[in-house]
């Protein structure tokens, strides 16, 4: 009777282990991130362990060992499955992004007696006449629904004229897109304290970025096909989906066949026609105010390229990613102390998230100003890629995935990302990362977004743009380019 009970209990353990083994193998096949050679070895090992625990539990002498091993491997598979699923879910959350969020605000002077939209129902509202008018009309409709009547409006050409009208009390309230707040505070330093928000209205819009992938996208043979990714760093904390100025504008040209990555930096103040401005020039950073799709199309026109994917990351996201990686080693072209505190020496510097952000934001201590800041962005991306493609990243994998969920988004599909993860683990290519920047000369001019006064802009150097175009084509065509990086070997 005792032996029969032991065998029945053994069958329970064996059945549980069998179900977990099948489920774990199924999960690995579904996420498709493990190279086939490693997956095969893993499957064989799990089958061997299952057979061993089965026969040992049927033995009169070894059933205790078999049962202990069965429990141990069940626990290992449960933890492993959670680890794998956590990573896959994070990738799924940040991938296939196609929505942007615009937040509009109704604002009055801080001294105004109104505290809610309903209090301002009889006010005359200043609005921008043409730029973002669809969003403004959406908020006006929302206000009408809330207060039960149409509000009176007065139109202005741009945000600068709009804010001036509020300050001069031509209107008692204004409506504007929060994406313009930074440009407003550049001209009105007291705007944050001189005004207050009565209400907000959020609008979600599908981002229209043309898919340029062929029908064989999921075919393994296309994994080495070169592609172009736009990396946008937005100047906000919090939600990554909010529209905002794009202070980092880097085109990453990636050729897996040659293991070559080219980072092309375009300064934030580059004076170029936006894709929506009918030929009127603006700062490149302002393109982000209208959505990542406008930034992409503007850069496509500048460099005569097709961008396949985009990545957006914000200030808080950079800190989280670097911390999740356990810090990175970034190259600095100069000795300098950042306005945000940390100091850096020429050469490689080990930095945490806070130091990484200070490194990327500094521009005032460089003779070349924003151009050098752009090069520092490229150095930081190189440092992150170096760490993220090294085996050491596995020790912080879950922490890294969690950091990416809320601070990083891309329109690359989940299965595409997992295929590149699988390729990296399988081939372990030694990526060669090169960086170039376009340049120009500083001047002042009116912009599409701000027409009422002159803004600092950088007019493009046509030769540098043409050089960037030709270098991009060389990398896409698999040609080796001569490295212009002046970084010393950090291992020396």
HELIX and SHEET records of a PDB file:
HELIX    1   1 UNK A    2  UNK A   31  1                                  30    
HELIX    2   2 UNK A   36  UNK A   58  1                                  23    
HELIX    3   3 UNK A   63  UNK A   94  1                                  32    
HELIX    4   4 UNK A  118  UNK A  120  5                                   3    
HELIX    5   5 UNK A  133  UNK A  147  1                                  15    
HELIX    6   6 UNK A  159  UNK A  167  1                                   9    
HELIX    7   7 UNK A  178  UNK A  180  5                                   3    
HELIX    8   8 UNK A  181  UNK A  187  1                                   7    
HELIX    9   9 UNK A  191  UNK A  194  1                                   4    
HELIX   10  10 UNK A  220  UNK A  222  5                                   3    
HELIX   11  11 UNK A  284  UNK A  287  1                                   4    
HELIX   12  12 UNK A  288  UNK A  290  5                                   3    
HELIX   13  13 UNK A  292  UNK A  303  1                                  12    
HELIX   14  14 UNK A  315  UNK A  324  1                                  10    
HELIX   15  15 UNK A  353  UNK A  361  1                                   9    
HELIX   16  16 UNK A  369  UNK A  388  1                                  20    
HELIX   17  17 UNK A  391  UNK A  396  5                                   6    
HELIX   18  18 UNK A  397  UNK A  405  1                                   9    
HELIX   19  19 UNK A  414  UNK A  427  1                                  14    
HELIX   20  20 UNK A  462  UNK A  476  1                                  15    
SHEET    1   A 5 UNK A 152  UNK A 156  0                                        
SHEET    2   A 5 UNK A 124  UNK A 128  1                                        
SHEET    3   A 5 UNK A 173  UNK A 177  1                                        
SHEET    4   A 5 UNK A  99  UNK A 109 -1                                        
SHEET    5   A 5 UNK A 195  UNK A 206 -1                                        
SHEET    1   B 6 UNK A 408  UNK A 410  0                                        
SHEET    2   B 6 UNK A 309  UNK A 314 -1                                        
SHEET    3   B 6 UNK A 227  UNK A 234  1                                        
SHEET    4   B 6 UNK A 246  UNK A 255 -1                                        
SHEET    5   B 6 UNK A 260  UNK A 265 -1                                        
SHEET    6   B 6 UNK A 432  UNK A 437  1                                        
SHEET    1   C 4 UNK A 281  UNK A 283  0                                        
SHEET    2   C 4 UNK A 270  UNK A 273 -1                                        
SHEET    3   C 4 UNK A 455  UNK A 460  1                                        
SHEET    4   C 4 UNK A 440  UNK A 445 -1                                        
SHEET    1   D 2 UNK A 328  UNK A 332  0                                        
SHEET    2   D 2 UNK A 347  UNK A 351 -1                                        
SHEET    1   E 2 UNK A 336  UNK A 337  0                                        
SHEET    2   E 2 UNK A 343  UNK A 344 -1                                        
END                                                                             
